[in-house]
Amino acid sequence: MEEQNDVKAKHECIFCKIIHREIESEIVFETEELIMFSDIKPECEFHYQLIPKRHITNINNLKYEHLDLLIQLKKIGEKQLKKLVLETKKDYTDEDYDRMDKKFGFHRPPFNSINHLHLHCAAGKFNNFFKKLFFIDNVYWYKTIDYVIEQIENDPLNKDKINNNNNENENQTQE
């Protein structure tokens, strides 16, 4: 029964429809595994969604196996947001970008609007004070990508997995 619900959720998911080009969206970046597009209702000057093409419902479903995906989301999200800002604001320097207010994070259920994991990549002034409240770092409803990565890394159940991976990497480096 759970599998049927998952298939139904994927079929009805608006982000999955964007991935499959069933719904138009302003796609700004894409790889085989990820896609980034403009938020349909931007909360601030620059607001994009970076999502995995594989359907993952939300941050509550993340496990150790998703750690590499999260690190990739963070790296690509930061790089692409900076690129998009600097391409749009031709007079901006790296230092101007560094001074901008930036957000990279996820809303938790029931505060997420779409049930497909999506990293908010946002920069600039928020449209209003109340919109900014929805993006306060690491409150119940919004978690930064750094916080989510740290929680997975520090989960006692994952310590052995992380240590084993580090040992494997060290052995490969020595060979």
mmCIF file of the C-alpha atoms, coordinates in Angstrom:
data_MODEL
# 
_entry.id   MODEL 
# 
loop_
_atom_site.group_PDB 
_atom_site.id 
_atom_site.type_symbol 
_atom_site.label_atom_id 
_atom_site.label_alt_id 
_atom_site.label_comp_id 
_atom_site.label_asym_id 
_atom_site.label_entity_id 
_atom_site.label_seq_id 
_atom_site.pdbx_PDB_ins_code 
_atom_site.Cartn_x 
_atom_site.Cartn_y 
_atom_site.Cartn_z 
_atom_site.occupancy 
_atom_site.B_iso_or_equiv 
_atom_site.pdbx_formal_charge 
_atom_site.auth_seq_id 
_atom_site.auth_comp_id 
_atom_site.auth_asym_id 
_atom_site.auth_atom_id 
_atom_site.pdbx_PDB_model_num 
ATOM 1   C CA . MET A 1 1   ? 0.000  0.000  0.000   1.00 0.00 ? 1   MET A CA 1 
ATOM 2   C CA . GLU A 1 2   ? 2.840  2.398  0.877   1.00 0.00 ? 2   GLU A CA 1 
ATOM 3   C CA . GLU A 1 3   ? 4.438  1.772  -2.532  1.00 0.00 ? 3   GLU A CA 1 
ATOM 4   C CA . GLN A 1 4   ? 1.182  2.681  -4.299  1.00 0.00 ? 4   GLN A CA 1 
ATOM 5   C CA . ASN A 1 5   ? 0.987  5.929  -2.322  1.00 0.00 ? 5   ASN A CA 1 
ATOM 6   C CA . ASP A 1 6   ? 4.600  6.737  -3.269  1.00 0.00 ? 6   ASP A CA 1 
ATOM 7   C CA . VAL A 1 7   ? 3.900  6.140  -6.965  1.00 0.00 ? 7   VAL A CA 1 
ATOM 8   C CA . LYS A 1 8   ? 0.774  8.306  -6.744  1.00 0.00 ? 8   LYS A CA 1 
ATOM 9   C CA . ALA A 1 9   ? 2.725  11.058 -4.958  1.00 0.00 ? 9   ALA A CA 1 
ATOM 10  C CA . LYS A 1 10  ? 5.405  11.054 -7.673  1.00 0.00 ? 10  LYS A CA 1 
ATOM 11  C CA . HIS A 1 11  ? 2.785  11.175 -10.403 1.00 0.00 ? 11  HIS A CA 1 
ATOM 12  C CA . GLU A 1 12  ? 1.059  14.166 -8.778  1.00 0.00 ? 12  GLU A CA 1 
ATOM 13  C CA . CYS A 1 13  ? 4.242  15.960 -7.679  1.00 0.00 ? 13  CYS A CA 1 
ATOM 14  C CA . ILE A 1 14  ? 4.587  19.350 -9.362  1.00 0.00 ? 14  ILE A CA 1 
ATOM 15  C CA . PHE A 1 15  ? 8.397  19.201 -9.128  1.00 0.00 ? 15  PHE A CA 1 
ATOM 16  C CA . CYS A 1 16  ? 8.460  15.780 -10.803 1.00 0.00 ? 16  CYS A CA 1 
ATOM 17  C CA . LYS A 1 17  ? 6.323  17.311 -13.556 1.00 0.00 ? 17  LYS A CA 1 
ATOM 18  C CA . ILE A 1 18  ? 8.896  20.109 -13.960 1.00 0.00 ? 18  ILE A CA 1 
ATOM 19  C CA . ILE A 1 19  ? 11.672 17.497 -14.187 1.00 0.00 ? 19  ILE A CA 1 
ATOM 20  C CA . HIS A 1 20  ? 9.747  15.653 -16.935 1.00 0.00 ? 20  HIS A CA 1 
ATOM 21  C CA . ARG A 1 21  ? 8.903  18.947 -18.715 1.00 0.00 ? 21  ARG A CA 1 
ATOM 22  C CA . GLU A 1 22  ? 5.167  18.455 -18.199 1.00 0.00 ? 22  GLU A CA 1 
ATOM 23  C CA . ILE A 1 23  ? 5.041  21.903 -16.577 1.00 0.00 ? 23  ILE A CA 1 
ATOM 24  C CA . GLU A 1 24  ? 6.989  24.918 -17.786 1.00 0.00 ? 24  GLU A CA 1 
ATOM 25  C CA . SER A 1 25  ? 9.535  26.456 -15.489 1.00 0.00 ? 25  SER A CA 1 
ATOM 26  C CA . GLU A 1 26  ? 12.526 28.745 -15.781 1.00 0.00 ? 26  GLU A CA 1 
ATOM 27  C CA . ILE A 1 27  ? 15.275 26.141 -15.476 1.00 0.00 ? 27  ILE A CA 1 
ATOM 28  C CA . VAL A 1 28  ? 18.616 27.787 -14.679 1.00 0.00 ? 28  VAL A CA 1 
ATOM 29  C CA . PHE A 1 29  ? 20.817 24.723 -14.108 1.00 0.00 ? 29  PHE A CA 1 
ATOM 30  C CA . GLU A 1 30  ? 20.598 20.986 -14.681 1.00 0.00 ? 30  GLU A CA 1 
ATOM 31  C CA . THR A 1 31  ? 22.654 17.813 -14.327 1.00 0.00 ? 31  THR A CA 1 
ATOM 32  C CA . GLU A 1 32  ? 21.686 14.150 -14.626 1.00 0.00 ? 32  GLU A CA 1 
ATOM 33  C CA . GLU A 1 33  ? 20.788 14.132 -10.917 1.00 0.00 ? 33  GLU A CA 1 
ATOM 34  C CA . LEU A 1 34  ? 19.700 17.698 -10.082 1.00 0.00 ? 34  LEU A CA 1 
ATOM 35  C CA . ILE A 1 35  ? 17.669 20.538 -11.512 1.00 0.00 ? 35  ILE A CA 1 
ATOM 36  C CA . MET A 1 36  ? 17.480 24.183 -10.396 1.00 0.00 ? 36  MET A CA 1 
ATOM 37  C CA . PHE A 1 37  ? 14.704 26.565 -11.341 1.00 0.00 ? 37  PHE A CA 1 
ATOM 38  C CA . SER A 1 38  ? 13.268 29.930 -10.369 1.00 0.00 ? 38  SER A CA 1 
ATOM 39  C CA . ASP A 1 39  ? 10.770 29.873 -7.535  1.00 0.00 ? 39  ASP A CA 1 
ATOM 40  C CA . ILE A 1 40  ? 7.276  30.531 -8.881  1.00 0.00 ? 40  ILE A CA 1 
ATOM 41  C CA . LYS A 1 41  ? 6.526  32.786 -5.872  1.00 0.00 ? 41  LYS A CA 1 
ATOM 42  C CA . PRO A 1 42  ? 9.892  34.297 -4.940  1.00 0.00 ? 42  PRO A CA 1 
ATOM 43  C CA . GLU A 1 43  ? 10.163 35.460 -1.342  1.00 0.00 ? 43  GLU A CA 1 
ATOM 44  C CA . CYS A 1 44  ? 13.169 37.668 -2.067  1.00 0.00 ? 44  CYS A CA 1 
ATOM 45  C CA . GLU A 1 45  ? 15.152 39.234 -4.901  1.00 0.00 ? 45  GLU A CA 1 
ATOM 46  C CA . PHE A 1 46  ? 16.812 35.940 -5.946  1.00 0.00 ? 46  PHE A CA 1 
ATOM 47  C CA . HIS A 1 47  ? 14.952 32.746 -5.067  1.00 0.00 ? 47  HIS A CA 1 
ATOM 48  C CA . TYR A 1 48  ? 15.548 29.349 -6.679  1.00 0.00 ? 48  TYR A CA 1 
ATOM 49  C CA . GLN A 1 49  ? 14.739 25.728 -5.913  1.00 0.00 ? 49  GLN A CA 1 
ATOM 50  C CA . LEU A 1 50  ? 17.436 23.082 -6.311  1.00 0.00 ? 50  LEU A CA 1 
ATOM 51  C CA . ILE A 1 51  ? 15.982 19.581 -6.286  1.00 0.00 ? 51  ILE A CA 1 
ATOM 52  C CA . PRO A 1 52  ? 17.093 16.013 -6.838  1.00 0.00 ? 52  PRO A CA 1 
ATOM 53  C CA . LYS A 1 53  ? 15.471 14.380 -9.852  1.00 0.00 ? 53  LYS A CA 1 
ATOM 54  C CA . ARG A 1 54  ? 14.941 11.310 -7.699  1.00 0.00 ? 54  ARG A CA 1 
ATOM 55  C CA . HIS A 1 55  ? 11.761 11.837 -5.690  1.00 0.00 ? 55  HIS A CA 1 
ATOM 56  C CA . ILE A 1 56  ? 12.528 12.225 -1.978  1.00 0.00 ? 56  ILE A CA 1 
ATOM 57  C CA . THR A 1 57  ? 9.525  13.524 -0.067  1.00 0.00 ? 57  THR A CA 1 
ATOM 58  C CA . ASN A 1 58  ? 11.142 15.888 2.475   1.00 0.00 ? 58  ASN A CA 1 
ATOM 59  C CA . ILE A 1 59  ? 13.961 16.272 5.015   1.00 0.00 ? 59  ILE A CA 1 
ATOM 60  C CA . ASN A 1 60  ? 12.237 13.878 7.421   1.00 0.00 ? 60  ASN A CA 1 
ATOM 61  C CA . ASN A 1 61  ? 13.021 11.091 4.937   1.00 0.00 ? 61  ASN A CA 1 
ATOM 62  C CA . LEU A 1 62  ? 16.754 11.804 4.726   1.00 0.00 ? 62  LEU A CA 1 
ATOM 63  C CA . LYS A 1 63  ? 19.162 9.118  5.856   1.00 0.00 ? 63  LYS A CA 1 
ATOM 64  C CA . TYR A 1 64  ? 22.903 8.574  5.871   1.00 0.00 ? 64  TYR A CA 1 
ATOM 65  C CA . GLU A 1 65  ? 22.665 7.312  2.273   1.00 0.00 ? 65  GLU A CA 1 
ATOM 66  C CA . HIS A 1 66  ? 21.617 10.844 1.255   1.00 0.00 ? 66  HIS A CA 1 
ATOM 67  C CA . LEU A 1 67  ? 24.690 12.545 2.727   1.00 0.00 ? 67  LEU A CA 1 
ATOM 68  C CA . ASP A 1 68  ? 26.545 12.782 -0.614  1.00 0.00 ? 68  ASP A CA 1 
ATOM 69  C CA . LEU A 1 69  ? 23.406 14.199 -2.243  1.00 0.00 ? 69  LEU A CA 1 
ATOM 70  C CA . LEU A 1 70  ? 23.119 16.853 0.470   1.00 0.00 ? 70  LEU A CA 1 
ATOM 71  C CA . ILE A 1 71  ? 26.765 17.833 0.094   1.00 0.00 ? 71  ILE A CA 1 
ATOM 72  C CA . GLN A 1 72  ? 26.251 18.079 -3.673  1.00 0.00 ? 72  GLN A CA 1 
ATOM 73  C CA . LEU A 1 73  ? 23.088 20.203 -3.187  1.00 0.00 ? 73  LEU A CA 1 
ATOM 74  C CA . LYS A 1 74  ? 25.015 22.571 -0.907  1.00 0.00 ? 74  LYS A CA 1 
ATOM 75  C CA . LYS A 1 75  ? 28.000 22.905 -3.225  1.00 0.00 ? 75  LYS A CA 1 
ATOM 76  C CA . ILE A 1 76  ? 25.954 23.399 -6.402  1.00 0.00 ? 76  ILE A CA 1 
ATOM 77  C CA . GLY A 1 77  ? 23.367 25.619 -4.709  1.00 0.00 ? 77  GLY A CA 1 
ATOM 78  C CA . GLU A 1 78  ? 26.017 28.004 -3.406  1.00 0.00 ? 78  GLU A CA 1 
ATOM 79  C CA . LYS A 1 79  ? 27.921 28.091 -6.698  1.00 0.00 ? 79  LYS A CA 1 
ATOM 80  C CA . GLN A 1 80  ? 24.869 28.571 -8.916  1.00 0.00 ? 80  GLN A CA 1 
ATOM 81  C CA . LEU A 1 81  ? 23.227 31.219 -6.731  1.00 0.00 ? 81  LEU A CA 1 
ATOM 82  C CA . LYS A 1 82  ? 26.424 33.281 -6.785  1.00 0.00 ? 82  LYS A CA 1 
ATOM 83  C CA . LYS A 1 83  ? 26.675 32.880 -10.565 1.00 0.00 ? 83  LYS A CA 1 
ATOM 84  C CA . LEU A 1 84  ? 23.038 33.924 -11.079 1.00 0.00 ? 84  LEU A CA 1 
ATOM 85  C CA . VAL A 1 85  ? 23.355 36.971 -8.828  1.00 0.00 ? 85  VAL A CA 1 
ATOM 86  C CA . LEU A 1 86  ? 26.592 38.169 -10.448 1.00 0.00 ? 86  LEU A CA 1 
ATOM 87  C CA . GLU A 1 87  ? 25.201 37.622 -13.975 1.00 0.00 ? 87  GLU A CA 1 
ATOM 88  C CA . THR A 1 88  ? 22.104 39.672 -13.106 1.00 0.00 ? 88  THR A CA 1 
ATOM 89  C CA . LYS A 1 89  ? 23.812 42.433 -11.134 1.00 0.00 ? 89  LYS A CA 1 
ATOM 90  C CA . LYS A 1 90  ? 26.611 43.302 -13.544 1.00 0.00 ? 90  LYS A CA 1 
ATOM 91  C CA . ASP A 1 91  ? 28.044 45.959 -11.214 1.00 0.00 ? 91  ASP A CA 1 
ATOM 92  C CA . TYR A 1 92  ? 28.317 43.519 -8.270  1.00 0.00 ? 92  TYR A CA 1 
ATOM 93  C CA . THR A 1 93  ? 31.675 42.151 -7.167  1.00 0.00 ? 93  THR A CA 1 
ATOM 94  C CA . ASP A 1 94  ? 32.379 38.980 -5.198  1.00 0.00 ? 94  ASP A CA 1 
ATOM 95  C CA . GLU A 1 95  ? 32.550 41.160 -2.086  1.00 0.00 ? 95  GLU A CA 1 
ATOM 96  C CA . ASP A 1 96  ? 29.089 42.612 -2.806  1.00 0.00 ? 96  ASP A CA 1 
ATOM 97  C CA . TYR A 1 97  ? 27.727 39.087 -3.144  1.00 0.00 ? 97  TYR A CA 1 
ATOM 98  C CA . ASP A 1 98  ? 29.422 37.988 0.077   1.00 0.00 ? 98  ASP A CA 1 
ATOM 99  C CA . ARG A 1 99  ? 27.658 40.821 1.960   1.00 0.00 ? 99  ARG A CA 1 
ATOM 100 C CA . MET A 1 100 ? 24.210 39.768 0.699   1.00 0.00 ? 100 MET A CA 1 
ATOM 101 C CA . ASP A 1 101 ? 21.824 37.924 2.995   1.00 0.00 ? 101 ASP A CA 1 
ATOM 102 C CA . LYS A 1 102 ? 21.722 34.336 1.680   1.00 0.00 ? 102 LYS A CA 1 
ATOM 103 C CA . LYS A 1 103 ? 19.631 31.329 2.654   1.00 0.00 ? 103 LYS A CA 1 
ATOM 104 C CA . PHE A 1 104 ? 20.225 27.670 1.805   1.00 0.00 ? 104 PHE A CA 1 
ATOM 105 C CA . GLY A 1 105 ? 17.721 25.451 3.555   1.00 0.00 ? 105 GLY A CA 1 
ATOM 106 C CA . PHE A 1 106 ? 14.611 23.306 3.719   1.00 0.00 ? 106 PHE A CA 1 
ATOM 107 C CA . HIS A 1 107 ? 11.163 23.758 5.234   1.00 0.00 ? 107 HIS A CA 1 
ATOM 108 C CA . ARG A 1 108 ? 9.934  20.895 7.414   1.00 0.00 ? 108 ARG A CA 1 
ATOM 109 C CA . PRO A 1 109 ? 6.482  19.373 7.157   1.00 0.00 ? 109 PRO A CA 1 
ATOM 110 C CA . PRO A 1 110 ? 3.880  20.713 7.499   1.00 0.00 ? 110 PRO A CA 1 
ATOM 111 C CA . PHE A 1 111 ? 5.610  23.971 6.483   1.00 0.00 ? 111 PHE A CA 1 
ATOM 112 C CA . ASN A 1 112 ? 6.878  22.724 3.117   1.00 0.00 ? 112 ASN A CA 1 
ATOM 113 C CA . SER A 1 113 ? 4.576  23.570 0.241   1.00 0.00 ? 113 SER A CA 1 
ATOM 114 C CA . ILE A 1 114 ? 5.656  20.730 -2.088  1.00 0.00 ? 114 ILE A CA 1 
ATOM 115 C CA . ASN A 1 115 ? 6.318  17.137 -1.022  1.00 0.00 ? 115 ASN A CA 1 
ATOM 116 C CA . HIS A 1 116 ? 9.540  16.793 -2.994  1.00 0.00 ? 116 HIS A CA 1 
ATOM 117 C CA . LEU A 1 117 ? 12.844 17.601 -1.316  1.00 0.00 ? 117 LEU A CA 1 
ATOM 118 C CA . HIS A 1 118 ? 13.853 21.107 -2.399  1.00 0.00 ? 118 HIS A CA 1 
ATOM 119 C CA . LEU A 1 119 ? 16.700 23.310 -1.276  1.00 0.00 ? 119 LEU A CA 1 
ATOM 120 C CA . HIS A 1 120 ? 15.778 26.976 -1.156  1.00 0.00 ? 120 HIS A CA 1 
ATOM 121 C CA . CYS A 1 121 ? 18.658 28.997 -2.599  1.00 0.00 ? 121 CYS A CA 1 
ATOM 122 C CA . ALA A 1 122 ? 17.834 32.619 -1.850  1.00 0.00 ? 122 ALA A CA 1 
ATOM 123 C CA . ALA A 1 123 ? 19.690 35.927 -1.737  1.00 0.00 ? 123 ALA A CA 1 
ATOM 124 C CA . GLY A 1 124 ? 18.865 39.582 -1.336  1.00 0.00 ? 124 GLY A CA 1 
ATOM 125 C CA . LYS A 1 125 ? 16.162 41.451 0.506   1.00 0.00 ? 125 LYS A CA 1 
ATOM 126 C CA . PHE A 1 126 ? 12.994 39.605 1.401   1.00 0.00 ? 126 PHE A CA 1 
ATOM 127 C CA . ASN A 1 127 ? 9.735  40.948 0.007   1.00 0.00 ? 127 ASN A CA 1 
ATOM 128 C CA . ASN A 1 128 ? 8.494  41.722 3.506   1.00 0.00 ? 128 ASN A CA 1 
ATOM 129 C CA . PHE A 1 129 ? 9.239  41.100 7.157   1.00 0.00 ? 129 PHE A CA 1 
ATOM 130 C CA . PHE A 1 130 ? 6.729  38.252 7.472   1.00 0.00 ? 130 PHE A CA 1 
ATOM 131 C CA . LYS A 1 131 ? 8.249  36.365 4.537   1.00 0.00 ? 131 LYS A CA 1 
ATOM 132 C CA . LYS A 1 132 ? 11.672 36.633 6.174   1.00 0.00 ? 132 LYS A CA 1 
ATOM 133 C CA . LEU A 1 133 ? 10.294 34.992 9.344   1.00 0.00 ? 133 LEU A CA 1 
ATOM 134 C CA . PHE A 1 134 ? 9.624  31.851 7.331   1.00 0.00 ? 134 PHE A CA 1 
ATOM 135 C CA . PHE A 1 135 ? 13.383 31.567 6.656   1.00 0.00 ? 135 PHE A CA 1 
ATOM 136 C CA . ILE A 1 136 ? 14.855 31.983 10.158  1.00 0.00 ? 136 ILE A CA 1 
ATOM 137 C CA . ASP A 1 137 ? 17.800 29.593 10.485  1.00 0.00 ? 137 ASP A CA 1 
ATOM 138 C CA . ASN A 1 138 ? 17.210 26.339 12.348  1.00 0.00 ? 138 ASN A CA 1 
ATOM 139 C CA . VAL A 1 139 ? 13.847 27.002 13.926  1.00 0.00 ? 139 VAL A CA 1 
ATOM 140 C CA . TYR A 1 140 ? 11.258 24.246 13.960  1.00 0.00 ? 140 TYR A CA 1 
ATOM 141 C CA . TRP A 1 141 ? 9.945  24.991 10.464  1.00 0.00 ? 141 TRP A CA 1 
ATOM 142 C CA . TYR A 1 142 ? 13.191 25.763 8.590   1.00 0.00 ? 142 TYR A CA 1 
ATOM 143 C CA . LYS A 1 143 ? 16.558 24.004 8.703   1.00 0.00 ? 143 LYS A CA 1 
ATOM 144 C CA . THR A 1 144 ? 19.718 25.137 6.929   1.00 0.00 ? 144 THR A CA 1 
ATOM 145 C CA . ILE A 1 145 ? 21.525 22.647 4.715   1.00 0.00 ? 145 ILE A CA 1 
ATOM 146 C CA . ASP A 1 146 ? 24.540 22.832 7.042   1.00 0.00 ? 146 ASP A CA 1 
ATOM 147 C CA . TYR A 1 147 ? 22.325 21.886 9.994   1.00 0.00 ? 147 TYR A CA 1 
ATOM 148 C CA . VAL A 1 148 ? 20.776 18.928 8.132   1.00 0.00 ? 148 VAL A CA 1 
ATOM 149 C CA . ILE A 1 149 ? 24.210 17.642 7.049   1.00 0.00 ? 149 ILE A CA 1 
ATOM 150 C CA . GLU A 1 150 ? 25.548 18.027 10.597  1.00 0.00 ? 150 GLU A CA 1 
ATOM 151 C CA . GLN A 1 151 ? 22.566 16.157 12.079  1.00 0.00 ? 151 GLN A CA 1 
ATOM 152 C CA . ILE A 1 152 ? 23.081 13.221 9.743   1.00 0.00 ? 152 ILE A CA 1 
ATOM 153 C CA . GLU A 1 153 ? 26.844 13.173 10.357  1.00 0.00 ? 153 GLU A CA 1 
ATOM 154 C CA . ASN A 1 154 ? 26.378 13.361 14.137  1.00 0.00 ? 154 ASN A CA 1 
ATOM 155 C CA . ASP A 1 155 ? 23.633 10.759 14.370  1.00 0.00 ? 155 ASP A CA 1 
ATOM 156 C CA . PRO A 1 156 ? 25.122 8.014  16.594  1.00 0.00 ? 156 PRO A CA 1 
ATOM 157 C CA . LEU A 1 157 ? 23.652 5.389  14.271  1.00 0.00 ? 157 LEU A CA 1 
ATOM 158 C CA . ASN A 1 158 ? 25.774 6.803  11.440  1.00 0.00 ? 158 ASN A CA 1 
ATOM 159 C CA . LYS A 1 159 ? 29.123 7.042  13.270  1.00 0.00 ? 159 LYS A CA 1 
ATOM 160 C CA . ASP A 1 160 ? 30.232 3.558  12.203  1.00 0.00 ? 160 ASP A CA 1 
ATOM 161 C CA . LYS A 1 161 ? 29.247 4.212  8.581   1.00 0.00 ? 161 LYS A CA 1 
ATOM 162 C CA . ILE A 1 162 ? 31.163 7.501  8.494   1.00 0.00 ? 162 ILE A CA 1 
ATOM 163 C CA . ASN A 1 163 ? 34.245 5.975  10.169  1.00 0.00 ? 163 ASN A CA 1 
ATOM 164 C CA . ASN A 1 164 ? 34.198 3.002  7.770   1.00 0.00 ? 164 ASN A CA 1 
ATOM 165 C CA . ASN A 1 165 ? 33.971 5.339  4.761   1.00 0.00 ? 165 ASN A CA 1 
ATOM 166 C CA . ASN A 1 166 ? 36.862 7.448  6.075   1.00 0.00 ? 166 ASN A CA 1 
ATOM 167 C CA . ASN A 1 167 ? 38.977 4.314  6.581   1.00 0.00 ? 167 ASN A CA 1 
ATOM 168 C CA . GLU A 1 168 ? 38.156 3.094  3.046   1.00 0.00 ? 168 GLU A CA 1 
ATOM 169 C CA . ASN A 1 169 ? 39.117 6.499  1.601   1.00 0.00 ? 169 ASN A CA 1 
ATOM 170 C CA . GLU A 1 170 ? 42.415 6.480  3.528   1.00 0.00 ? 170 GLU A CA 1 
ATOM 171 C CA . ASN A 1 171 ? 43.204 2.952  2.292   1.00 0.00 ? 171 ASN A CA 1 
ATOM 172 C CA . GLN A 1 172 ? 42.490 3.943  -1.322  1.00 0.00 ? 172 GLN A CA 1 
ATOM 173 C CA . THR A 1 173 ? 44.712 7.024  -0.969  1.00 0.00 ? 173 THR A CA 1 
ATOM 174 C CA . GLN A 1 174 ? 47.599 4.950  0.386   1.00 0.00 ? 174 GLN A CA 1 
ATOM 175 C CA . GLU A 1 175 ? 47.425 2.381  -2.450  1.00 0.00 ? 175 GLU A CA 1 
# 
